[in-house]
């Protein structure tokens, strides 16, 4: 069953994944190997997704992140918040993120 993030959720990256820049491309890569994770599983992020990932630090809600980035990228707060909810839902399904506060 998909995990549906909410605007007030505070999320942070799982300790099993690392975000890094490789040859000018920002990727998220698994730090563990085994049957649950593909050894070569890497997620490439665009500029907005990269910035969202960097702000998912366990201190800010998804709503706050949308507010911070809406003017930077020229996107309305509501539209960006919906995009963030969709993106973080995908990240949660892949276990890239965990809730910082239950």
C-alpha positions in Angstrom: 0.0 0.0 0.0 1.5 3.4 -1.0 2.5 5.7 1.7 0.8 9.1 1.2 2.8 12.0 2.6 1.0 15.0 3.9 2.0 18.7 3.7 2.9 18.8 7.5 5.1 15.6 7.3 8.8 16.1 8.2 10.9 13.6 6.3 14.6 12.8 6.1 16.8 10.6 3.9 17.2 6.9 4.9 20.7 6.1 6.2 20.8 3.5 3.5 21.0 6.0 0.7 23.3 8.9 -0.3 22.7 11.9 -2.5 25.8 13.0 -4.5 26.9 14.8 -7.6 28.5 12.6 -10.3 29.8 14.2 -13.5 27.4 17.1 -13.0 24.4 14.9 -12.4 22.8 14.6 -8.9 22.0 11.0 -8.0 20.7 9.0 -5.1 22.5 5.7 -4.6 22.1 2.8 -2.3 24.8 2.3 0.3 23.8 -1.4 1.0 23.8 -4.5 -1.1 21.5 -7.4 -0.8 18.3 -8.9 -2.1 16.1 -6.0 -1.1 18.1 -3.4 -3.0 19.6 -3.7 -6.5 23.3 -3.1 -6.3 23.2 -0.8 -9.3 20.0 1.1 -8.3 20.6 4.8 -8.8 18.1 7.6 -9.0 18.9 10.6 -11.1 17.3 13.9 -10.0 16.6 17.1 -11.9 17.4 20.5 -10.5 14.1 20.9 -8.6 14.1 17.4 -7.2 17.8 17.8 -6.2 16.9 20.9 -4.2 13.9 19.2 -2.6 16.2 16.3 -1.6 18.7 18.6 -0.1 16.0 20.3 2.0 14.6 17.0 3.3 16.7 17.1 6.4 14.2 16.1 9.1 13.7 19.7 10.3 11.3 21.2 7.7 7.8 20.1 6.7 7.0 19.5 3.1 4.8 22.6 3.2 7.7 24.7 4.4 9.9 23.3 1.7 7.3 24.3 -1.0 7.2 27.8 0.5 11.0 28.1 0.4 11.3 26.9 -3.2 8.2 28.3 -4.9 9.8 31.7 -5.7 13.2 30.2 -6.5 11.7 28.2 -9.3 8.8 30.5 -10.3 6.1 27.9 -9.4 3.1 28.6 -7.3 3.2 27.3 -3.7 0.2 25.0 -4.2 1.6 23.5 -7.5 5.0 22.9 -6.0 3.5 21.4 -2.8 1.6 18.9 -5.0 4.8 18.1 -6.9 6.7 17.6 -3.6 4.0 15.3 -2.3 4.1 13.2 -5.5 7.9 13.1 -5.4 8.2 12.2 -1.7 5.5 9.5 -2.2 7.8 7.8 -4.8 10.8 8.3 -2.5 8.9 6.7 0.4 7.9 3.7 -1.7 11.6 3.1 -2.6 12.6 3.6 1.1 14.7 6.6 0.2 13.0 8.6 2.9 11.7 8.0 6.4 9.5 10.1 8.7 11.7 12.2 11.0 8.8 12.6 13.5 6.0 10.1 13.9 
